[in-house]
Amino acid sequence: MFRNYEDFYPRSFIPIGESDRSTFLQTFSENTDMLLLATHWFVALEGSPIQPNSHIYHWKVVVYPATADTVFYYDYPHFSSPPIQSFHDASLLAKEIETQIKADEFLSKKQHSLKVV
């Protein structure tokens, strides 16, 4: 079943660093072979109404494994933040995560507010 990406904002597509790649492969060694092809992290913001038919949204920062040709594995989000009330705050968290990814410290220094999905 496909997810509803009505309020889905791609932020960045960043190569997985050597250290993170090693940890990632250990984590997913028993999962699908397709995931082993992942070479990048895809960072996105996902919005959803706080209640059905509400115009008030909460946001999550989600990090998916992806391939070099920008195919991301939506069934296997690697990290998902708890719901965040403000789009601005979610963007700030996404920026912090992107900095960790670029420093090859995403999996070694992940935020405690993030959860492995």
Backbone as a chain_set.jsonl record, in Angstrom:
{"seq": "MFRNYEDFYPRSFIPIGESDRSTFLQTFSENTDMLLLATHWFVALEGSPIQPNSHIYHWKVVVYPATADTVFYYDYPHFSSPPIQSFHDASLLAKEIETQIKADEFLSKKQHSLKVV", "coords": {"N": [[0.841, -1.18, 0.0], [0.589, 2.175, -0.865], [1.915, 5.097, 0.657], [0.389, 8.159, 1.811], [1.407, 10.928, 0.289], [0.675, 13.597, 0.29], [1.394, 15.918, 1.709], [4.368, 16.214, 1.512], [7.688, 16.901, 1.631], [10.572, 16.893, -0.02], [13.909, 17.219, 1.102], [16.755, 16.796, 1.012], [19.339, 14.885, -0.616], [21.758, 12.852, 0.128], [25.008, 11.435, -0.048], [25.772, 8.342, 1.606], [28.063, 8.166, 4.197], [31.266, 6.516, 4.788], [31.54, 5.341, 7.413], [28.867, 5.415, 8.371], [27.722, 3.843, 6.384], [28.835, 1.321, 6.852], [27.721, 0.723, 9.393], [25.022, 0.815, 8.679], [24.849, -1.349, 6.849], [25.364, -3.481, 8.572], [23.138, -3.289, 10.225], [20.997, -3.828, 8.474], [21.572, -6.331, 7.468], [20.128, -8.705, 7.368], [17.89, -8.035, 6.012], [16.004, -7.149, 3.052], [17.66, -7.638, -0.093], [17.612, -5.518, -1.789], [17.819, -3.192, -0.246], [20.482, -3.2, 0.346], [21.611, -2.002, -1.772], [21.445, 0.645, -1.337], [22.869, 3.843, -1.317], [22.728, 6.394, -0.531], [21.274, 8.904, 1.663], [17.985, 9.993, 1.992], [16.394, 12.792, 2.897], [13.428, 14.005, 4.262], [10.431, 15.95, 4.832], [7.433, 15.132, 6.353], [4.066, 15.828, 6.423], [1.056, 15.721, 8.336], [-2.434, 15.903, 9.103], [-3.455, 16.848, 12.409], [-5.814, 15.853, 13.31], [-8.513, 14.11, 11.665], [-9.688, 15.883, 8.826], [-8.679, 18.29, 9.733], [-7.074, 21.493, 9.612], [-4.758, 21.936, 10.78], [-1.477, 20.935, 11.104], [0.949, 18.414, 11.968], [4.444, 17.684, 11.85], [6.926, 15.455, 10.598], [10.324, 14.557, 10.549], [11.848, 12.553, 8.275], [14.047, 9.949, 7.382], [15.164, 8.22, 4.686], [16.672, 5.302, 3.211], [18.364, 5.392, 0.059], [18.973, 4.978, -3.495], [21.694, 5.62, -5.825], [20.488, 6.713, -8.048], [18.378, 8.209, -7.123], [16.17, 6.715, -6.216], [14.089, 6.024, -3.567], [13.527, 4.077, -0.616], [10.573, 3.793, 0.425], [9.152, 2.067, 2.026], [10.886, 1.443, 4.012], [11.694, 3.424, 6.071], [14.444, 4.803, 7.749], [14.844, 6.426, 9.938], [12.619, 8.315, 11.975], [11.257, 11.234, 13.175], [9.608, 12.216, 16.245], [6.225, 13.573, 16.179], [6.206, 16.991, 15.217], [5.218, 20.227, 16.036], [5.611, 22.541, 14.515], [6.381, 23.596, 11.231], [8.688, 25.022, 10.73], [10.345, 24.307, 12.948], [10.617, 21.59, 12.407], [12.023, 21.766, 10.024], [14.421, 22.856, 10.975], [15.372, 20.721, 12.543], [15.706, 18.837, 10.502], [17.784, 20.065, 9.108], [19.833, 19.86, 11.003], [20.132, 17.072, 11.081], [20.952, 16.638, 8.445], [23.456, 17.846, 8.564], [24.771, 16.084, 10.304], [24.727, 13.798, 8.684], [26.343, 14.608, 6.522], [28.739, 14.809, 7.859], [29.317, 12.227, 8.288], [28.31, 11.065, 10.588], [25.801, 10.332, 11.243], [24.56, 7.843, 11.989], [26.124, 7.174, 14.143], [25.92, 9.263, 15.955], [23.219, 9.733, 16.433], [20.222, 11.553, 17.143], [18.578, 11.474, 20.302], [15.931, 12.016, 20.25], [15.06, 10.961, 17.955], [13.736, 8.064, 16.37], [14.439, 4.683, 15.559], [12.942, 3.177, 12.862]], "CA": [[0.0, 0.0, 0.0], [1.363, 3.406, -0.939], [1.639, 6.097, 1.675], [-0.162, 9.407, 1.318], [2.454, 11.948, 0.263], [0.055, 14.882, -0.029], [2.255, 16.945, 2.289], [5.675, 15.572, 1.545], [8.658, 17.867, 1.128], [11.947, 16.401, -0.071], [14.877, 18.236, 1.52], [18.105, 16.564, 0.502], [19.751, 13.57, -1.077], [23.168, 12.96, 0.525], [25.691, 10.128, -0.02], [26.043, 7.727, 2.905], [29.495, 8.121, 4.472], [31.856, 5.197, 5.0], [31.2, 4.835, 8.743], [27.427, 5.166, 8.399], [27.433, 2.728, 5.462], [29.195, 0.093, 7.559], [26.69, 0.505, 10.409], [23.781, 0.549, 7.949], [24.897, -2.711, 6.311], [25.223, -4.4, 9.708], [21.752, -3.197, 10.695], [20.075, -4.408, 7.507], [22.192, -7.497, 6.839], [19.146, -9.774, 7.183], [16.743, -7.493, 5.277], [15.977, -7.308, 1.601], [18.888, -7.345, -0.842], [17.462, -4.206, -2.421], [18.315, -2.162, 0.654], [21.943, -3.204, 0.316], [21.999, -1.129, -2.883], [21.333, 2.043, -0.906], [24.148, 4.559, -1.256], [22.424, 7.764, -0.134], [20.169, 9.175, 2.577], [16.996, 10.92, 1.467], [15.778, 13.467, 4.045], [12.175, 14.637, 3.846], [9.453, 16.35, 5.849], [6.107, 14.585, 6.087], [3.032, 16.478, 7.216], [-0.258, 15.077, 8.4], [-3.344, 16.633, 9.994], [-3.458, 16.317, 13.772], [-7.08, 15.111, 13.38], [-9.135, 14.089, 10.338], [-10.299, 17.128, 8.337], [-8.098, 19.455, 10.397], [-6.136, 22.284, 8.827], [-3.557, 22.052, 11.602], [-0.62, 19.801, 10.804], [2.228, 18.192, 12.632], [5.461, 17.311, 10.865], [7.973, 14.512, 10.98], [11.513, 14.467, 9.705], [12.033, 11.14, 7.981], [15.25, 9.668, 6.6], [15.031, 6.963, 3.954], [17.798, 4.903, 2.368], [18.074, 5.618, -1.363], [20.029, 4.583, -4.431], [22.371, 6.729, -6.49], [19.604, 7.337, -9.036], [17.331, 8.864, -6.325], [15.057, 5.86, -5.814], [14.136, 5.837, -2.116], [12.778, 2.933, -0.126], [9.548, 4.361, 1.3], [8.718, 1.043, 2.976], [11.941, 1.239, 5.006], [12.3, 4.645, 6.625], [15.427, 4.411, 8.754], [14.572, 7.247, 11.119], [11.441, 9.182, 11.941], [11.162, 12.027, 14.4], [8.249, 12.321, 16.783], [5.526, 14.703, 15.561], [6.677, 18.331, 15.57], [4.097, 21.124, 15.79], [5.932, 23.641, 13.614], [7.159, 23.276, 10.031], [9.994, 25.655, 10.929], [11.124, 23.466, 13.861], [10.934, 20.358, 11.681], [13.095, 22.123, 9.077], [15.664, 23.002, 11.739], [15.832, 19.373, 12.877], [16.188, 18.235, 9.26], [19.089, 20.664, 8.824], [20.773, 19.249, 11.946], [20.356, 15.706, 10.61], [21.76, 16.744, 7.223], [24.831, 18.142, 8.998], [25.317, 14.828, 10.806], [24.94, 12.91, 7.542], [27.515, 15.095, 5.774], [29.932, 14.55, 8.675], [29.392, 10.771, 8.439], [28.048, 10.794, 12.008], [24.355, 10.194, 11.407], [24.204, 6.648, 12.749], [26.902, 7.09, 15.378], [25.517, 10.322, 16.874], [21.811, 10.06, 16.173], [19.507, 12.26, 18.196], [17.728, 10.62, 21.124], [14.54, 12.293, 19.912], [14.72, 10.196, 16.77], [13.565, 6.643, 16.63], [14.648, 3.771, 14.444], [11.626, 2.663, 12.493]], "C": [[0.885, 1.242, 0.0], [0.945, 4.365, 0.166], [1.044, 7.34, 1.018], [0.926, 10.477, 1.416], [1.89, 13.308, -0.137], [0.9, 16.041, 0.486], [3.616, 16.332, 2.566], [6.67, 16.521, 0.889], [10.062, 17.272, 1.152], [12.912, 17.527, 0.303], [16.235, 18.013, 0.881], [18.328, 15.096, 0.189], [21.266, 13.551, -0.908], [23.813, 11.571, 0.533], [25.914, 9.643, 1.417], [27.559, 7.666, 3.073], [29.955, 6.705, 4.784], [31.453, 4.569, 6.338], [29.707, 4.503, 8.838], [27.056, 3.977, 7.511], [27.721, 1.397, 6.147], [28.14, -0.261, 8.602], [25.363, 0.131, 9.758], [23.755, -0.895, 7.443], [24.772, -3.748, 7.423], [23.777, -4.443, 10.188], [20.794, -3.944, 9.778], [20.593, -5.676, 6.853], [21.195, -8.627, 6.581], [17.921, -9.297, 6.405], [16.919, -7.707, 3.78], [17.286, -6.911, 0.932], [18.831, -5.971, -1.493], [18.044, -3.102, -1.548], [19.835, -2.084, 0.648], [22.48, -2.353, -0.833], [21.975, 0.348, -2.501], [22.719, 2.658, -0.741], [23.964, 5.984, -0.734], [21.362, 7.774, 0.96], [19.27, 10.213, 1.913], [16.246, 11.502, 2.666], [14.535, 14.205, 3.552], [11.362, 15.052, 5.07], [8.102, 15.8, 5.42], [5.105, 15.265, 7.014], [1.752, 15.682, 7.215], [-1.134, 15.861, 9.374], [-3.336, 16.016, 11.394], [-4.743, 15.538, 14.064], [-7.667, 15.081, 11.974], [-9.837, 15.419, 10.038], [-9.787, 18.388, 9.033], [-7.171, 20.186, 9.433], [-4.846, 22.525, 9.607], [-2.749, 20.762, 11.426], [0.482, 19.652, 11.831], [3.151, 17.588, 11.581], [6.427, 16.305, 11.447], [9.136, 14.678, 10.011], [11.764, 12.98, 9.52], [13.26, 10.988, 7.092], [15.102, 8.272, 6.009], [16.361, 6.596, 3.308], [17.383, 5.078, 0.902], [19.243, 5.133, -2.212], [20.624, 5.823, -5.085], [21.475, 7.423, -7.518], [18.31, 7.857, -8.389], [16.078, 8.023, -6.055], [15.157, 5.68, -4.312], [13.179, 4.737, -1.695], [11.751, 3.382, 0.906], [9.024, 3.345, 2.308], [9.696, 0.867, 4.133], [12.525, 2.557, 5.513], [13.257, 4.232, 7.742], [15.239, 5.185, 10.054], [13.325, 8.082, 10.889], [11.379, 9.931, 13.259], [9.761, 11.894, 14.981], [7.549, 13.5, 16.108], [6.012, 16.044, 16.128], [5.578, 19.311, 15.158], [4.36, 22.172, 14.709], [6.76, 23.149, 12.421], [8.576, 23.832, 10.168], [10.882, 24.791, 11.831], [11.514, 22.145, 13.197], [12.064, 20.614, 10.675], [14.44, 22.276, 9.781], [16.236, 21.646, 12.128], [16.38, 18.679, 11.637], [17.58, 18.771, 8.914], [20.173, 20.066, 9.736], [21.127, 17.819, 11.513], [21.221, 15.712, 9.356], [23.226, 17.03, 7.559], [25.497, 16.872, 9.516], [25.62, 13.864, 9.661], [26.201, 13.321, 6.787], [28.814, 14.857, 6.521], [30.139, 13.049, 8.9], [29.196, 10.356, 9.898], [26.567, 10.55, 12.277], [23.996, 8.989, 12.278], [24.962, 6.541, 14.061], [26.479, 8.128, 16.409], [24.067, 10.72, 16.681], [21.172, 10.703, 17.39], [18.647, 11.282, 18.985], [16.252, 10.865, 20.824], [14.098, 11.545, 18.666], [14.535, 8.736, 17.137], [13.879, 5.857, 15.374], [13.293, 3.185, 14.142], [11.759, 1.242, 12.004]], "O": [[1.827, 1.337, 0.787], [-0.222, 4.429, 0.552], [1.185, 7.543, -0.188], [1.312, 10.878, 2.514], [2.557, 14.082, -0.825], [1.097, 17.031, -0.218], [3.955, 15.986, 3.698], [6.508, 16.898, -0.271], [10.674, 17.159, 2.214], [12.741, 18.663, -0.138], [16.804, 18.925, 0.28], [17.615, 14.21, 0.659], [21.986, 14.159, -1.7], [23.228, 10.626, 1.063], [26.206, 10.431, 2.316], [28.262, 7.171, 2.193], [29.142, 5.81, 5.015], [31.069, 3.4, 6.387], [29.333, 3.437, 9.327], [26.171, 3.195, 7.858], [26.938, 0.454, 6.033], [27.711, -1.412, 8.687], [24.664, -0.764, 10.232], [22.747, -1.586, 7.593], [24.138, -4.786, 7.231], [23.256, -5.508, 10.516], [19.88, -4.619, 10.251], [20.107, -6.064, 5.79], [21.398, -9.427, 5.668], [17.004, -10.082, 6.165], [17.86, -8.357, 3.324], [17.939, -5.955, 1.35], [19.861, -5.336, -1.722], [18.689, -2.183, -2.051], [20.409, -1.028, 0.914], [23.665, -2.021, -0.863], [22.436, 1.199, -3.262], [23.611, 2.08, -0.12], [24.944, 6.698, -0.521], [20.646, 6.793, 1.161], [19.752, 11.192, 1.343], [15.543, 10.777, 3.37], [14.58, 14.932, 2.56], [11.581, 14.57, 6.181], [7.678, 15.974, 4.278], [5.277, 15.275, 8.233], [1.399, 15.046, 6.221], [-0.638, 16.417, 10.354], [-3.222, 14.799, 11.54], [-4.771, 14.677, 14.944], [-7.345, 15.949, 11.163], [-10.496, 15.995, 10.904], [-10.409, 19.445, 8.927], [-6.563, 19.578, 8.552], [-3.953, 23.234, 9.143], [-3.269, 19.656, 11.579], [0.896, 20.615, 12.476], [2.704, 17.055, 10.566], [6.707, 16.31, 12.646], [8.948, 14.907, 8.817], [11.879, 12.236, 10.494], [13.489, 11.78, 6.178], [14.938, 7.284, 6.725], [17.109, 7.483, 2.897], [16.212, 4.932, 0.552], [20.347, 4.908, -1.716], [20.118, 6.933, -4.918], [21.683, 8.596, -7.825], [17.271, 7.933, -9.045], [15.035, 8.571, -5.702], [16.19, 5.231, -3.814], [12.155, 4.501, -2.336], [12.015, 3.359, 2.108], [8.5, 3.736, 3.352], [9.372, 0.214, 5.125], [13.73, 2.781, 5.396], [12.912, 3.404, 8.585], [15.454, 4.649, 11.141], [13.022, 8.497, 9.77], [11.443, 9.328, 14.33], [8.83, 11.5, 14.278], [8.218, 14.349, 15.52], [6.2, 16.204, 17.334], [5.065, 19.228, 14.043], [3.424, 22.638, 14.059], [7.713, 22.387, 12.583], [9.545, 23.185, 9.769], [12.049, 24.566, 11.511], [12.619, 21.645, 13.406], [12.951, 19.778, 10.501], [15.475, 21.875, 9.248], [17.447, 21.439, 12.055], [17.408, 18.005, 11.709], [18.449, 18.017, 8.478], [21.29, 19.802, 9.291], [22.288, 17.415, 11.576], [22.123, 14.886, 9.218], [24.128, 16.507, 6.905], [26.659, 16.609, 9.204], [26.651, 13.191, 9.669], [27.031, 12.476, 6.451], [29.871, 14.718, 5.906], [31.047, 12.653, 9.631], [29.832, 9.418, 10.379], [26.136, 10.564, 13.43], [23.204, 9.118, 13.211], [24.496, 5.889, 14.994], [26.654, 7.911, 17.608], [23.722, 11.9, 16.754], [21.547, 10.42, 18.528], [18.056, 10.367, 18.412], [15.413, 10.012, 21.112], [12.909, 11.496, 18.352], [15.117, 8.244, 18.104], [13.616, 6.311, 14.261], [12.576, 2.749, 15.042], [10.762, 0.618, 11.64]]}, "num_chains": 1, "name": "protein.A"}
